Amino acid sequence: MLLIRKDHSELLRKLTASYDVPNILFVDDFASWADQKRVQLGEPHQVMKIVHEPANGRVLVVQAEANEGLLNDVIKAIKIRWTLRDNIADTDRIFNSVKKQLAYCFLKECARSLDGVGGDELVEDEWVLEEMKKQGFFRE
């Protein structure tokens, strides 16, 4: 079990500060939260989403705890998309830590809201990889 709130909140706080998302809300059941708030989830294995709340501005809503298989599903989805463009990319090596996988999930949410980027999965993925490089995730 991944304890995202307990073990990775500092990473998420650093990322949200860098990308103008001032608030984080950890929820016990992400799917139930989305149903209750009538928020559309882009993917069944989504563990976080950036939403806009009138009182709080942009908020990153995060599943507080998640099955490790959930993040593995995120990487599988990337691998499938990338086979359309580059079947040489080794996603298991690129995203070889929970830290990188969570950073990818957060930055993917940012990419979805960008003009000229959001709406095209491959373009979003390219933007995310570039941002991860800038943030130093691949120097580890």
C-alpha positions in Angstrom: 0.0 0.0 0.0 1.3 3.4 -0.9 0.9 6.0 1.8 0.9 9.0 -0.4 -0.2 11.5 2.3 2.3 10.1 4.9 5.3 9.4 2.7 5.0 11.8 -0.3 3.2 14.9 0.8 6.5 16.9 0.8 7.1 16.1 -2.8 3.6 17.1 -3.8 3.9 20.3 -1.8 7.1 21.2 -3.7 5.5 20.5 -7.0 2.3 22.3 -6.3 4.3 25.4 -5.2 6.2 25.3 -8.5 3.1 25.1 -10.6 0.8 27.6 -8.9 -1.5 25.1 -7.2 -1.7 26.5 -3.7 -3.8 23.9 -2.0 -3.7 20.1 -1.5 -6.6 18.0 -0.3 -6.0 14.4 0.6 -9.1 12.1 0.4 -9.6 8.6 1.6 -11.6 7.5 -1.5 -10.8 9.4 -4.6 -13.5 7.8 -6.8 -16.2 8.5 -4.2 -14.9 12.1 -3.9 -15.2 12.5 -7.6 -18.7 11.1 -7.7 -19.8 13.3 -4.9 -18.4 16.4 -6.5 -19.4 15.4 -10.0 -15.8 15.6 -11.2 -15.0 13.7 -14.3 -11.9 11.5 -14.0 -9.9 11.1 -17.2 -8.6 7.7 -16.4 -9.7 4.8 -14.1 -6.3 4.6 -12.4 -6.1 8.3 -11.7 -4.8 9.1 -8.1 -5.0 12.9 -8.3 -6.8 15.8 -10.0 -6.4 19.5 -10.1 -9.8 21.3 -9.6 -10.8 24.9 -9.2 -12.8 25.8 -6.1 -14.3 29.2 -5.9 -13.2 29.7 -2.3 -9.7 28.1 -2.6 -8.6 28.5 -6.2 -6.7 25.6 -7.7 -6.6 22.5 -5.5 -4.8 19.3 -6.0 -7.0 16.5 -4.7 -5.0 13.3 -4.0 -5.9 9.8 -3.0 -4.3 9.6 0.5 -3.5 5.9 0.2 -3.4 3.8 -3.0 -2.7 0.3 -4.1 0.8 0.1 -5.7 -0.9 -1.5 -8.7 -2.6 1.8 -9.4 0.6 3.6 -10.2 1.8 0.6 -12.2 -1.4 1.0 -14.3 -0.4 4.6 -15.0 2.9 3.5 -16.3 1.3 0.7 -18.5 -1.0 3.4 -20.0 2.1 5.5 -20.9 3.8 2.5 -22.4 0.8 1.7 -24.6 0.6 5.3 -25.8 4.3 5.5 -26.5 4.3 2.4 -28.6 2.4 4.6 -31.2 5.4 6.8 -31.4 8.5 5.2 -29.9 8.6 1.5 -29.1 12.2 1.8 -27.8 11.3 3.9 -24.7 11.8 2.0 -21.5 9.0 3.4 -19.3 9.9 1.0 -16.5 13.4 2.5 -16.3 12.2 6.1 -16.8 9.6 5.9 -14.1 11.5 3.6 -11.7 10.4 5.2 -8.5 7.2 6.2 -6.7 8.5 9.7 -6.6 8.8 9.9 -10.4 5.4 8.2 -10.9 3.7 10.7 -8.6 5.5 13.6 -10.3 4.3 12.3 -13.6 0.7 12.1 -12.3 0.8 15.7 -11.0 2.4 17.1 -14.1 0.0 15.3 -16.3 -2.8 17.1 -14.5 -1.0 20.4 -15.2 -0.6 19.5 -18.8 -4.3 18.8 -19.3 -5.1 22.4 -18.6 -2.5 24.0 -20.9 -3.6 25.6 -24.2 -1.9 23.8 -27.1 -1.0 20.8 -24.9 -4.1 19.6 -23.2 -6.3 17.2 -25.1 -3.6 15.3 -26.9 -2.2 12.5 -24.7 1.1 12.2 -26.5 1.7 16.0 -26.4 0.8 16.0 -22.7 3.3 13.2 -22.1 6.1 15.1 -24.0 5.4 18.2 -21.9 5.5 16.2 -18.7 8.8 14.6 -19.6 10.3 17.9 -20.4 9.1 19.4 -17.1 10.4 16.4 -15.2 13.8 16.9 -16.8 13.8 20.6 -15.8 12.8 19.6 -12.2 15.8 17.2 -12.1 13.9 13.9 -11.7 16.1 12.1 -14.2 19.4 13.1 -12.6 18.8 10.6 -9.7 
